[in-house]
Amino acid sequence: MMKYAIRLLLFIALITSACQKDVLPLPEPPFSEPSKLEVVWQRAASQDMTRRWIHVHDVRNKKVLYSSSFALMPATLQVRNSITGSYLWTYHDWISLPSELYLTSNVFAYDNDLIIVEDNGNVYAINYNTGETFWYYTDTGWPLGSNRIADHFYTIHKTGEWHDITSSSLVRIPAQPFFSGWDTLYTQYAVPDSFPLISFPVLWVNPPGDSVLVFGESQGYNGSPSSAGRSKNMLTAWNLRTSNVLWQYVGLKGVYTAPPLVDGDRIYLMGASVYCHDLNTGNILWEKKIDGGFGDTPLAFQDILIVQTGSDGIWGFNKYTGEIIWHNKDAVGGAGRLALFEGIIYLASGHGRLCAFDAQTGRTIWNERSPNRFNPKTSEASFSLTGVAIDTQYRLLYTSDEFYIMCIKLPEK
């Protein structure tokens, strides 16, 4: 009887369920949506999973270098093994509280495993392998533009305070593990009611074979109202061999905020517009006005000049004429430094996406958000101005979504 009773109960249950009209529960949404990003590894930027401002600077010799900061906390430089993601060292031996702004730009890695950093006017030489301080130099003055050129570090020394600067000098030092003193190359002095500024040198080798530094100069005026409008900006070419001015273009429009691009016998600057100058004479060859403000140093690919703007996407111009070849609005909101590898442009844009574009056509290849945003603890994960570095040997890209340092596999060509 017991066996028949159980069968009867099962039959009644089946009939009842077939007659019910209740809506079945919907399946839970997937943890993530399909992504074109193949994440090889990711490591938390902080032990407590606090959101941090991460900027990736460099990858070489199986090490990836990045800066990490958080509001009200000192910023640091950090290095991890680029293949495994394992932690190697952190640098925080700053003379004064570091600036998040300068640690996104004034960090330079050299081929002899040396890192040189300028922050708040202080310069540090750091061992890339161990994080050890080789030497430091204090108080170069307010940083007006640093750059790495070959095996030297270039920066600006000034005398006097802002708006009362009495001189501005372009100086350099060899990238080596001992301090050998600054070599002063060029100095501009104030004239009455003025303050001189120099910024961002880049290197051009002229037809005779001389090394020529090209840099911006400004003469700002801080005197009586009668001096208003007298400020002027110049582009100067300085011959390193002969120690003299090769040419000077007076009337440069605006002050560029990133190192220019030297390509052959032309230089490209971003100020109020995109400018192309002839490096033999300094004369302007073309100018193209576009909206949106400008990001970092442009790139050159074949006959195309690639420029990323703050709010109007990324542009490809004919680098000889300034003619627009393509325009893509996917990369809006500003960007960190652009990276170019095998004809593809990579960047972490200000709208929080990791982007990849075909340099020839401007076509979008990637326009991806971080997969970590589906985790409630990291829902604000964003590829926003974090910078990218590419290991061309292993075909790996390094970036951050502000919670994790990430290693992403690049597609095979």
Buried (B, 14 or more C-beta within 10 A) or exposed (E): EEEEEEEEEEEEEEEEEEEEEEEEEEEEEEEEEEEEBEBBBBBEBBEEEEBBBBBBBBBBEBBBBBBBBBEEEEBBBBBBBBBEBEEBBEBEEBBEEBBBEBBBBBBBBBEEBBBBBBBBBBBBBBBBEEBEEBBBBEEBBBBBBBBBBEEBBBBBBBBBEEEEBEBBBBBBBBBBEEBEEBEEBBBBEBEEEBBBBBBBBBBBEBEEEEBBBBBBBBBBBBEEEEBEEEBBBBBBBBBBEEEEEBBEBEEBEBBBBBBBBBBEBBBBBBBBBBBBBBBBEBEBBBBBEBEBEBBBBBBBBEEBBBBBBBEBBBBBBBBEEBEEBBBBEBBBBBBBBBBBBEEBBBBBBBBBBBBBBBBBEBEBBBBBBBBBBBBEEBEBBBBBBBBBBBBEEBBBBBBBBBBBBBBBEBEEE
